[in-house]
Amino acid sequence: MGRYFPVVGLVLLVGCAEPAGPPGDPTAIAWELESAAIDDQPIPIVDGHPITLSFTDGGAGGTAACNGYGGSFAMTGSDVIFTDLAWTEMACLPEEIMDSERLYLEALPRVQAFAMSDERLTLSGDGVELVFAALPQVPTAELTGTVWVLESLVQGDSLSTVTGERATLELFSDESMLGSTGCRTLNGNYTIAGAEVQMTELTANGECSSDLEAQDTQVVTVLGSFRATVEGDTLTLTSSGNAGLRYASQG
């Protein structure tokens, strides 16, 4: 009978094998497109015009290089589909930005499955592959409850001096905000959407002289939707096109 023991042992080893792990949950993380292809054609990723994806109870969406987009999704196991996509219709230059957006929005409805590993999310389907990198969470606790004073306007790697009256930004835990541009006062409400802060309402009051119009426009544009990083007493907001604002906490 001893000659049968190796066979029994083999059966026991197979029976004790661990099942495959779960596919992971991408809905708790905000994502930015890192590389992509559709029908063997690379989808261009344009610096300063990211493509993002976030999941909420109401659906999925983000920024598609130029325009905001959103729709429905259904997820079962490692299967996922995106339906009922819609987006805004603003035009951006150069044309490569619009090509990036168009190809991505063509690819997303063809997605059928997802996989997660090493802070990467891969969406795949018929002739498409979209690879996303995880984005850091919005530092909400560090943002709120502080008076931030605008020190510089940011455009790519360049900084320019702020002029006019003192420009400030205050974000409160109840998702309201107060601020100023150097010539106009601001008030409104915001929400956290994935890795971005987005203004759901923003009102500007006052008038600006011609020499402050460009500064006023950049402040209002960046505050519309931005990513935030806090390093010590410095807050940097970054928006589409590598435009940004740099603040210092009021001592």
N, C-alpha and C positions, 0 to 999 in steps of 0.2 A: 504493500500500500504506500510505502514511502516514496516511490517514484511519482506519485500523483501530487505530492506536496508543493513542488514548484509551480504547478498549474494553479492550485488553489491560491497561493501567494500572489500570483499575477492578477488573478481576478480581484482579490482584495485591494490591490494597489490601484487598479483601474476604478473600482467602485468608490475609492476615497478621494479621487481627483477633485480639486476645487472647481466650481463653476466659474465661467467667465464673469469678470466684474461688471458693474453697471456702467452705462455709457457716460455718466456724469450729467450734471445739470447746468446748461449754459445760460439759463434764464436769470441767474443771480449775478451775472457779470456783464459789464459793458465791453464791447469789442470794437476793434478797428481793423479794417481790411489791410492785410500785409502783402498778399500776392493773390492773383486770380487769373483764371483763363476760361474762355468760352469757345467751344469748337476749335480747340488747339490755337486760339488767338489770345495772347496775353492781354489782360485788361490793365491799362496804364494807371499807375498810382501817382497822382500829382501832388508834389510837395505843397503844403499849406491848404490843401483841399481834401481832407480825409473823407473816407467812406466808413461810417460807423453803423453798428447794429446793437440794439438793446431790446429786451423783452419786458413787457409789463402785463398786468392782468387784462388790459384792454387790447393788446396786440403786440406787434413788433415794428420797429422802425429806427430811424436815425437820420443821418445826413448822407446824401449820395453825391459827394464831391462838390455839388453846387446847391442843390435843392434838398429840402426836408422831404422825407417819405415815410409812409406807414401802411400797415395792412394787418391782416389776420395771420395767425399761424396755428398749426396743430402738430403736437409732438406725442409720439408713442414709442417707447423704447428708444432705439437709435434712429427712428424715422421722423422726419420733419418736413412739412410743406408750408409754403407761404402763398397766400391768396389775397384777392381784393386789394392789390397794391395801388396806392395813389400818391401823388407828389405835387409839390408846388412847381411853378413854371417860370422861374427866374432864369435869365441867361447869364452865363459867366464866360469870361475870356481868360486865357486863350482857348481855342477850340478843343484842345486836348482834354480840358476839364469836362466839357460836355460829352466827349467820346467816352471818358471814364465812367461818367454817370449813366449814359445810355447802355453801355455794355453790361454794367453791374445790374441795372434794373431789368435787363433782358435775361440775365443769368439767374437771378434770385427765384423767379417762379418755377425754374426747372430743377431746383434743389429737391432731393428726396431723402437724404440721410445726413447725419452729423456724427462727428467723432471728436473727442476732447483728449488732449495730453499736453503736459508741460506748458500750461497757460496758453494753449492754442486751440482754436475751434476750426474744424474743417467741415464745410458744407459741400456736399457732392451730389451730382445728379447726371442726367443725360447730357454729356458733353460739357459739363461745368465743374469747376473746383474753385472754391472760395476759402482762403485761409486767413483767419483773423487772429490777432494778438489781444490778450486781455489788457484792459485799460485800468489804471488806478481809480479808486473810488474818489468822489468829490470830498475834500477835507472840510465837511460841513461845520464841525465843531470849531475849527480854527478860523473859518471864514466869518462866522456869526459873532455878534457881540463886540466887535472891534470897529473903531473909526479908522478907515483907511484913507490916506491922503495921496493923491496922484502926484507922482514924481516925474514920470517919463511916458512918452508915447513910443510904442514899439512897432517897427516894421521890419520883419525878418530879423537880421542881426543888428539893425540900426536903432539907436535911441535918439529921440528929439526932446527938447526942453518944453515943459508945460508953462503956459502963460495965462494971464487973466487972474481972476480971483481964485482962492483956494478951492480945488476940486476934490470932493470926498466921495466915499462909498461906504454905506452901512447896510449890512444884510442881517435880518433878524430871524430868530428861530421860528416865528410864525409865518415865514416865507414872504414877508414884506421887505421893501428896501427904500432907502433914501439916498440921495447923492446930488452931485452937481458936476458940471462939465468945465467950469471956469467962467461960464457966462449964463448958463441956465441951470435951474434946479430940477431935480428928478425925483419921482416917486413911483412906486409900482409894486408888483408882486412877481415872485419867481417860483420855479419848480426845479427839482433835480431830475434830469432825464438821462439815465445812463451815467456817463462820465462827464456830463455837461450841466451847467446851470443855464436855464432858459427863462427869459422874462415872459410871463404870461400877460403882463400889463406894464406899460412904461409910459409915463406922461412927463413931458418937458415943459417948463414954464420960464418965460423970459425971452430976451432977445440977445443976439450976439453981433458984435461988430465984425466987419469983413476979415480982420486979421485973426479972429478966433473961430471962424466958421469951420475950418478944416479940423481943428482940435475937437470942437463940439461934435462934428459928424463922426469922428473916429470913436470917441467915448460912447456915444449912443449906439453905434453899430456894433462895437465889441460887446457892450453890455447886453445886447439882444440875445446872444448865445455864446458861451465861452467855456473853456476849461481853466481850472484854477490850480496853481501850485503855491504853497506857502513854505518859505524857507526863512526861519527866524522871524524877523520883523518885516519881511518883504513878501508881498503878494503880487503874483504875475498872472494876468488874464490873457489868454490866447484865443483868437477867433479865426475864422476862415481867412485864407490868404496870408497867413502869418502876421496879421495885424494884432496888436495887443496893447495892454496898459500895465504899467508897473506902479504899485502903490507901496507906501511905507506905513506901518501902524503908528497911530498918534501916540507919542510918549506921554 
